[in-house]
């Protein structure tokens, strides 16, 4: 449901609070390059097509009320 889990440090993606920006491009960059000390980069594991799909899904979750 995109609500996250405080216990494992997963943020709520539905509350409109974005640490690194909530645009689809910002989400793609987070997945592609990671965030220093917070999330690893996934570009070599997922590839561009999957990054596009995942970022679109996460972006869509953020827009659902």
C-alpha positions as CSV (number, residue, x, y, z in Angstrom):
1,X,0.0,0.0,0.0
2,X,3.1,2.3,-0.1
3,X,2.7,3.3,3.6
4,X,6.2,2.2,4.6
5,X,7.4,0.6,7.8
6,X,9.0,2.6,10.6
7,X,10.6,-0.6,12.0
8,X,12.7,-1.2,8.9
9,X,13.3,2.4,8.0
10,X,11.0,2.3,4.9
11,X,9.4,5.7,4.3
12,X,5.7,6.3,3.8
13,X,5.3,7.0,0.1
14,X,1.7,8.3,0.4
15,X,2.1,11.2,2.8
16,X,3.6,13.8,0.5
17,X,6.9,14.1,2.4
18,X,9.9,13.4,0.1
19,X,13.5,13.8,1.4
20,X,15.0,13.8,-2.1
21,X,12.1,15.1,-4.3
22,X,8.9,13.3,-5.3
23,X,9.1,13.9,-9.1
24,X,9.3,10.9,-11.3
25,X,12.8,12.0,-12.4
26,X,14.0,12.3,-8.7
27,X,12.6,8.8,-8.0
28,X,14.4,7.4,-11.0
29,X,17.7,9.0,-9.9
30,X,17.3,7.6,-6.4
31,X,16.8,4.1,-7.8
32,X,19.5,4.4,-10.4
33,X,22.3,6.0,-8.3
34,X,21.1,5.3,-4.7
35,X,21.5,7.7,-1.8
36,X,24.8,7.9,0.1
37,X,24.7,5.7,3.2
38,X,21.0,5.1,2.8
39,X,20.2,3.1,-0.3
40,X,22.4,1.3,-2.7
41,X,22.5,2.0,-6.5
42,X,20.4,-0.4,-8.6
43,X,21.2,0.6,-12.1
44,X,23.6,-2.3,-12.8
45,X,21.1,-4.8,-11.2
46,X,17.8,-3.6,-12.6
47,X,18.7,-1.9,-15.9
48,X,17.0,1.2,-17.4
49,X,13.7,-0.5,-18.3
50,X,13.0,-1.8,-14.8
51,X,14.1,1.5,-13.2
52,X,11.5,3.3,-15.4
53,X,8.8,0.8,-14.5
54,X,9.5,0.9,-10.7
55,X,9.8,4.7,-10.6
56,X,6.5,5.0,-12.4
57,X,4.9,2.7,-9.9
58,X,6.3,4.5,-6.9
59,X,5.3,7.9,-8.4
60,X,1.8,6.6,-9.0
61,X,1.5,5.4,-5.4
62,X,2.5,8.9,-4.2
63,X,-0.4,10.4,-6.2
64,X,-3.1,8.0,-4.9
65,X,-5.3,9.4,-2.1
